[in-house]
Structures are given as structure tokens and as C-alpha cells.
Amino acid sequence: MDAKQLLNDILSDIRVEIYDEFDKNFDRRAFFGRKWPPKKFQNNSNSILNQSGKLRHSIRAQVRGNAVVFTSSEPYAAIHNEGGKIRVTTKMKKFFWYKYGETKDEQWKWLALKKVGDVITIPERRFIGDAPEVKKIVEDIIKENVERAAKNVFKQK
């Protein structure tokens, strides 16, 4: 096995393992052990980031050069992952009223009653990113792949 193949194997394993861990964050309702803040209005629905599953299923992991890159096609992924403030738009108000009519969920009514231009604070509910757990997984993958490659080299001699 050459160095290029070793690197490809490491990056491929990292892509799969870390993707799986990030996906599990939706089940854990936490970024590894750090719980997400609760919803403003509690109801019987799923976690706020897993109501439809659209965000969770939009996440992609790709090897690009010497890196593994995680992306989402959903425009709201970053604000939920990092937290922040957003201004209510007319389109958002229409969506909030639609969701309230569909669900009768007080959360949607509370949002629908906001005025255009009002600021809403979205708490950070990280599901992708760097963490000690990620570093440990990467270290373990590198170690396993290097050990496997070394064993193969010694078998061949």
C-alpha cells in the first residue's frame, strides 16, 4: 500500500465514521454530550431539528483533496448549528401562519404573531462541527489505518 492509498483510506473512514456520529446527534438531541436547549414551547412533536427529517437528511460528507467536508443543502442549517439572530420577513410570517394552521402548535402561533422586521434569536443547536470527540475518532482512525498498513508491509517482506 502506498502513502496515497493510505491517505485515501483514512479520509474515507473519517467521512463515514464522523458522518454517522453527526447523524446520531439528531437522536441524542445533543452535540455529543452537550444537550440542545429545549424548545420555547414544548409539545409532543419530535426535536425541533428533526420534525420533518429534512435537515438531517440534507447533510452530505465528501472527501475534497486532503479534507472531509460536511455540507447541507438546507439554507437554515447554519443558523440552527451556530445560533444567531434573524429578522422576520413577510415570507416567514406566511410560513409561520401556514404551520400554525396545519399543527395548531403554539410555537408557530407565537412566531406568526411577530411583526415583519422583528428579530428572533435562534439558540445554537450544534449537530456538526469540531469537538474533542471528533478529534478522538480521527486519531483512532489514523492509528488503525497506519497499523493495518504497517502489518501489510511486514507481511509482504
C-alpha positions as CSV (number, residue, x, y, z in Angstrom):
1,M,0.0,0.0,0.0
2,D,1.4,3.4,-0.9
3,A,1.0,6.7,1.0
4,K,-1.7,8.0,-1.3
5,Q,-3.8,4.9,-0.8
6,L,-3.3,5.1,3.0
7,L,-4.5,8.7,2.9
8,N,-7.5,7.9,0.8
9,D,-8.4,5.0,3.2
10,I,-8.1,7.3,6.2
11,L,-10.2,10.1,4.7
12,S,-12.8,7.6,3.6
13,D,-13.1,6.1,7.0
14,I,-13.2,9.6,8.6
15,R,-16.0,10.6,6.2
16,V,-18.1,7.5,7.2
17,E,-17.4,7.5,10.9
18,I,-17.9,11.2,11.6
19,Y,-21.0,11.4,9.3
20,D,-22.5,8.6,11.5
21,E,-21.7,10.4,14.7
22,F,-23.1,13.7,13.4
23,D,-26.3,11.9,12.3
24,K,-26.6,10.4,15.8
25,N,-26.6,13.9,17.3
26,F,-30.2,14.2,16.0
27,D,-31.2,11.1,18.0
28,R,-29.2,12.3,21.1
29,R,-30.7,15.8,20.8
30,A,-27.2,17.0,21.6
31,F,-23.8,17.7,20.1
32,F,-22.3,14.5,21.5
33,G,-22.9,15.0,25.3
34,R,-23.9,18.7,25.2
35,K,-27.7,18.8,25.2
36,W,-29.5,21.2,22.9
37,P,-31.5,24.0,24.5
38,P,-35.2,23.0,24.9
39,K,-37.8,24.3,22.5
40,K,-39.6,27.5,23.7
41,F,-42.9,25.7,23.5
42,Q,-43.0,22.0,24.5
43,N,-45.3,19.7,22.6
44,N,-45.4,16.0,21.6
45,S,-43.6,16.6,18.3
46,N,-40.0,15.5,17.6
47,S,-37.0,17.5,18.4
48,I,-37.0,21.0,16.8
49,L,-34.3,19.9,14.4
50,N,-35.9,16.6,13.5
51,Q,-39.6,17.4,12.9
52,S,-39.6,16.6,9.2
53,G,-36.2,14.9,8.9
54,K,-35.4,17.3,6.0
55,L,-32.4,18.9,7.7
56,R,-31.0,15.6,9.0
57,H,-31.2,14.0,5.5
58,S,-29.7,17.0,3.8
59,I,-26.3,16.6,5.3
60,R,-23.6,15.4,3.0
61,A,-20.0,14.4,3.7
62,Q,-17.4,14.5,0.9
63,V,-13.7,14.0,0.6
64,R,-12.2,17.0,-1.1
65,G,-8.4,16.9,-1.6
66,N,-6.9,16.2,1.9
67,A,-10.1,17.1,3.8
68,V,-13.5,15.8,4.7
69,V,-16.2,18.5,4.1
70,F,-19.7,18.4,5.6
71,T,-22.5,20.4,3.9
72,S,-26.2,20.8,3.9
73,S,-28.5,22.0,1.1
74,E,-30.9,23.5,3.6
75,P,-30.5,27.3,4.0
76,Y,-31.4,27.2,7.7
77,A,-28.8,24.6,8.6
78,A,-26.1,27.2,9.6
79,I,-28.4,29.3,11.8
80,H,-29.5,26.2,13.8
81,N,-26.0,24.8,14.0
82,E,-24.3,28.0,15.1
83,G,-27.2,30.0,16.6
84,G,-27.8,33.7,15.9
85,K,-30.4,36.4,15.2
86,I,-32.7,36.6,12.2
87,R,-35.2,39.2,11.1
88,V,-38.8,38.1,10.3
89,T,-39.7,38.5,6.7
90,T,-43.2,38.5,5.0
91,K,-42.5,35.1,3.6
92,M,-41.5,33.8,7.0
93,K,-44.8,35.2,8.5
94,K,-46.8,33.4,5.8
95,F,-44.9,30.2,6.6
96,F,-45.5,30.5,10.3
97,W,-49.3,31.0,9.8
98,Y,-49.4,28.1,7.5
99,K,-47.6,25.8,10.0
100,Y,-49.9,27.1,12.8
101,G,-53.0,26.3,10.8
102,E,-51.6,22.8,10.0
103,T,-50.4,21.9,13.5
104,K,-52.2,24.3,16.0
105,D,-48.8,24.3,17.7
106,E,-48.4,27.4,20.0
107,Q,-44.8,27.8,18.8
108,W,-46.0,28.6,15.3
109,K,-48.7,31.0,16.6
110,W,-46.1,32.8,18.7
111,L,-43.9,33.2,15.6
112,A,-46.7,34.1,13.3
113,L,-47.7,37.0,15.6
114,K,-44.2,38.5,15.2
115,K,-44.0,41.7,13.1
116,V,-42.0,41.9,9.9
117,G,-38.6,43.2,10.9
118,D,-38.8,41.8,14.4
119,V,-35.7,39.9,15.5
120,I,-35.8,36.2,16.5
121,T,-32.9,34.6,18.4
122,I,-32.2,31.1,17.3
123,P,-30.2,29.2,20.0
124,E,-27.3,27.2,19.0
125,R,-28.2,23.5,18.5
126,R,-24.9,22.2,17.1
127,F,-25.1,19.0,15.1
128,I,-21.9,19.3,13.0
129,G,-18.6,20.7,14.0
130,D,-15.3,20.2,15.7
131,A,-15.2,18.7,19.2
132,P,-12.9,16.6,21.3
133,E,-14.9,13.5,20.4
134,V,-14.3,14.2,16.7
135,K,-10.6,14.6,17.3
136,K,-10.5,11.3,19.2
137,I,-12.3,9.5,16.4
138,V,-9.9,10.9,13.8
139,E,-6.9,9.9,15.9
140,D,-8.2,6.4,16.3
141,I,-8.9,6.0,12.5
142,I,-5.4,7.2,11.6
143,K,-3.9,4.9,14.2
144,E,-5.9,1.9,12.9
145,N,-5.1,2.6,9.3
146,V,-1.4,3.1,9.9
147,E,-1.2,-0.1,11.9
148,R,-3.0,-2.1,9.2
149,A,-0.7,-0.7,6.5
150,A,2.4,-1.5,8.6
151,K,1.2,-5.1,9.1
152,N,0.7,-5.4,5.4
153,V,4.1,-4.1,4.6
154,F,5.7,-6.6,7.0
155,K,3.7,-9.5,5.6
156,Q,4.9,-8.7,2.1
157,K,8.6,-8.9,3.2
